[in-house]
C-alpha cells in the first residue's frame, strides 16, 4: 500500500533518512534501557525500597504498554504515513524520559515508563514501512541490518553512558539528560523527510488497499505466527540482556556499575556489527541468484544456535570466561537480526500490510520484553542465582530455530483477497 510520496529509490537521500531512522531507534533504546543501570544502583533501589520482584516489574512496565500499542501504531503508520506520527511520538517519549528524573514516587515512575512504551510503539512499524517503500530485496538485508544497529547500539551506548552519569552525578540527572538531549534528533527529521501525510483521496485509497489483506488472513498465516515466535524468542534473549545484564554483572560477577556498562556495550556492539554484516552477506549471496528465503533461513538458524552458548557463560568458573561467553553469545545472535526481520516483515509479507504485520509481530517482541524482565526477576528471587534465567533463554533459542525451519514457507504468507499481484514474491 502506498500513502503519500516515498523517497526515490535511487536517491542518496534515502540512505540519509535510513541513518536518521537508525539513530531514532538508537535513541529509543537508550531511553527505554537506561532504567537497567539505575536498577543496579544501590541508592536508587534504597530510594524506592525495591525488591527483586519490584525491579522486574519496573523493567516490564514499559513492555506492556509498548506491546499493547504495537498494532494500533502499525495501523497509524499504514494510513497516516511516517513523518508526523513518528515526530509527535518521539517528542512525547523524550519528555516522559526526562520527567522520570523528577518523580518522587514509585507509581509516578511506573507511569512515565508506561508513557514511554506507548510513544515508542511507533518506531518499528513506521521504520519497516519506510524501508519497504524505498528498498528492494537485494538491499533489504543491509537496510534492516543498519536499522538494527540502532536498536543494538542503543543499549550498547546507553548502558555505559547511563552508568557514568549515575556514578558521577545521579540517577535523576541521567534521566533528565538522556531525555532532553534526544530531542535534538527532531530538527533533521523534520527538515529531511518528505511529508507523507495522505490526502483524503489517498487515505481512501489506502483503506481500500489495506482491506486486501485482512486481519483474519494475517492471523491465519503460519508465516506471521512463525515471525511472532521467532521475534519472541530473539527478543527474550536481547531484552534479558538489556534489563538484567548490568545487575547480573554487578551482583553475581562482582563488577562495578561502570565496568558492567562497559561489558554491556561490548555485547550489544557485537550483535549490532554482526547484524549488519550478516544482512549484507545474505544480500550478496541472494544477488548471485540464490533463493532468498533459504539463504535468510540458514543465517537465522545459525544465529539461534550460536546464541545458545549463553549457557556456557552461566557455568563459567572464572570472570573472564563468563564475560567472553556473554559477549560472544549475544554477538552470534546477530546472524538472526536482519535476516529474520526481512523474512518475517518484508519478503514474505504483502506490501500493503507491512505496518499492520510488523505491529502484530512487535506485539510478540514486546511481550518477550515484559516476560523476560518479570520472569527473570521472579526466577532470581526463588533461586538466588542467574543460572535459571539463562537456562530459560536456551529453551527459547531452540524454539526460535525450529520455528524458522518449519514455518517460513512462501505458500503460507498472508493472502491478498482483491489484488493478488500486490504480493511481492521472494
MOGI-V348778 format. One record per backbone hydrogen bond with DSSP energy under -0.5 kcal/mol. NH is the residue of the N-H (numbers start at 1). CO is the residue of the C=O. E is the energy in kcal/mol with one decimal. If there is no record, write none. Layout:
NH/CO/E
NH/CO/E
This chain:
11/8/-1.6
14/11/-0.9
15/12/-1.1
16/12/-1.3
17/13/-2.6
18/14/-2.3
19/15/-2.1
20/16/-1.9
21/17/-2.6
22/18/-2.7
23/19/-2.4
24/20/-2.7
25/21/-2.5
26/22/-2.4
27/23/-2.6
28/24/-2.3
29/25/-2.3
30/26/-2.2
31/27/-2.4
32/28/-2.0
33/29/-2.1
34/30/-1.4
36/33/-1.7
37/33/-0.5
37/34/-0.7
38/34/-1.1
39/35/-2.0
40/37/-0.8
41/38/-1.5
42/40/-0.7
45/41/-2.3
46/42/-2.6
47/43/-2.2
48/44/-1.7
49/45/-0.7
50/45/-2.0
55/51/-2.4
56/52/-1.9
57/53/-2.1
58/54/-2.4
59/55/-2.2
60/56/-1.9
61/57/-1.8
62/58/-0.7
63/59/-0.6
64/60/-1.6
65/61/-1.5
66/62/-2.5
67/63/-2.4
68/64/-2.2
69/65/-1.6
70/67/-1.3
71/67/-0.5
73/69/-2.2
74/70/-2.2
75/71/-2.3
76/72/-2.2
77/73/-2.5
78/74/-2.1
79/75/-1.7
80/76/-3.3
81/77/-0.9
86/82/-1.9
87/83/-2.1
88/84/-2.5
89/85/-2.0
90/86/-2.7
91/87/-2.1
92/88/-1.7
93/89/-2.3
94/90/-2.0
95/91/-2.0
96/92/-2.2
97/93/-2.1
98/94/-2.1
99/95/-2.1
100/96/-0.9
100/97/-0.8
101/98/-1.5
102/99/-1.9
103/99/-0.9
109/105/-1.8
110/106/-2.4
111/107/-2.1
112/108/-2.2
113/109/-1.9
114/110/-2.2
115/111/-2.1
116/112/-2.5
117/113/-1.9
118/114/-2.1
119/115/-2.4
120/116/-2.5
121/117/-0.7
121/118/-0.7
122/119/-1.2
123/120/-1.4
125/121/-0.6
126/122/-2.1
127/123/-2.1
128/124/-2.5
129/125/-1.8
130/126/-2.1
131/127/-2.3
132/128/-2.4
133/129/-1.4
134/130/-0.6
134/131/-1.1
135/131/-1.8
139/136/-2.0
140/136/-1.3
141/137/-0.6
143/139/-2.7
144/140/-3.1
145/141/-2.3
146/142/-2.8
147/143/-2.2
148/144/-2.9
149/145/-1.4
150/146/-0.8
150/147/-1.1
151/147/-0.9
152/148/-1.0
153/149/-3.2
154/150/-1.4
156/152/-1.8
157/153/-2.8
158/154/-3.1
159/155/-2.2
160/156/-0.7
160/261/-0.6
161/157/-2.0
162/158/-2.9
163/159/-2.5
164/160/-2.5
165/161/-2.4
166/162/-2.5
167/163/-2.6
168/164/-2.7
169/165/-3.1
170/165/-0.7
174/170/-1.6
175/171/-1.7
176/172/-1.9
177/173/-2.9
178/174/-2.3
179/175/-2.0
180/176/-2.3
181/177/-2.4
182/178/-1.0
183/179/-0.6
183/180/-1.0
184/181/-1.8
185/182/-1.8
186/183/-1.5
187/184/-1.0
188/184/-0.6
189/185/-1.6
190/186/-2.6
191/187/-1.6
192/188/-2.6
193/189/-1.9
196/194/-0.7
203/199/-2.7
204/200/-2.1
205/201/-2.2
206/202/-2.6
207/203/-2.2
208/204/-1.9
209/205/-2.5
210/206/-2.7
211/207/-1.4
212/209/-1.5
213/210/-1.4
218/214/-2.2
219/215/-2.7
220/216/-1.2
221/218/-1.2
222/220/-0.5
223/412/-1.3
225/221/-1.9
226/222/-2.7
227/223/-2.5
228/224/-2.3
229/225/-2.5
230/226/-2.9
231/227/-2.5
232/228/-1.9
233/229/-2.7
234/230/-2.7
235/231/-2.5
236/232/-2.5
237/233/-1.3
238/234/-2.0
239/235/-3.1
240/236/-1.8
241/237/-2.0
242/238/-2.1
243/239/-2.5
244/240/-3.1
245/240/-0.8
245/241/-0.8
248/244/-2.7
249/245/-2.7
250/246/-1.9
251/247/-3.2
252/248/-2.3
253/248/-1.3
255/249/-2.8
260/256/-2.4
261/257/-1.8
262/258/-1.5
263/259/-2.2
264/260/-1.8
265/261/-1.8
266/262/-1.8
267/263/-1.9
268/264/-2.2
269/265/-2.9
270/266/-2.1
271/267/-1.8
272/268/-1.9
273/269/-2.4
274/270/-2.4
275/271/-2.2
276/272/-1.9
277/273/-2.3
278/274/-3.2
279/275/-2.2
280/276/-2.2
281/277/-2.6
282/278/-2.2
283/279/-1.8
284/280/-2.1
285/281/-2.0
286/282/-2.5
287/283/-2.5
288/284/-0.9
288/285/-0.6
289/286/-2.0
290/285/-1.4
292/426/-0.5
295/291/-2.4
296/292/-2.3
297/293/-2.2
298/294/-2.3
299/295/-2.0
300/296/-2.1
301/297/-2.7
302/298/-2.0
303/299/-1.9
304/300/-2.1
305/301/-2.4
306/302/-2.5
307/303/-2.2
308/304/-0.7
308/305/-0.9
309/306/-1.6
310/307/-1.9
311/308/-1.6
312/309/-1.0
313/309/-0.8
313/310/-0.8
314/310/-1.1
315/311/-1.4
316/313/-0.7
322/318/-2.1
323/319/-2.6
324/320/-2.1
325/321/-2.4
326/322/-2.1
327/323/-2.3
328/324/-2.7
329/325/-2.5
330/326/-1.5
331/327/-2.0
332/328/-2.8
333/329/-1.2
334/331/-1.8
335/332/-1.9
336/333/-1.8
337/333/-1.0
338/334/-0.6
340/336/-3.1
341/337/-1.7
342/338/-2.6
343/339/-1.9
344/340/-2.7
345/341/-1.7
346/342/-1.8
347/342/-2.6
348/343/-1.4
349/346/-1.3
351/422/-0.9
353/350/-1.8
354/351/-1.5
357/353/-3.1
358/354/-2.7
359/355/-2.2
360/356/-2.4
361/357/-2.6
362/358/-2.7
363/359/-1.4
364/360/-1.0
365/361/-1.9
366/362/-3.1
367/363/-2.0
368/364/-2.0
369/365/-1.6
370/366/-2.3
371/367/-2.9
372/368/-3.0
373/369/-2.3
374/370/-2.3
375/371/-2.9
376/371/-0.5
376/372/-1.5
377/373/-1.3
378/374/-2.1
379/375/-2.9
380/376/-2.4
381/377/-1.9
382/378/-2.4
383/379/-2.1
384/380/-2.3
390/386/-1.4
391/387/-1.7
392/388/-1.6
393/389/-1.4
394/390/-1.8
395/391/-1.6
396/392/-1.9
397/393/-2.2
398/394/-1.8
399/395/-1.8
400/396/-2.3
401/397/-1.9
402/398/-2.0
403/399/-2.5
404/400/-1.9
405/401/-1.8
406/402/-2.2
407/403/-2.3
408/404/-0.8
409/407/-1.5
412/409/-2.1
413/410/-1.6
417/212/-3.6
417/415/-0.6
422/419/-2.3
423/420/-1.1
424/422/-0.6
425/423/-0.7
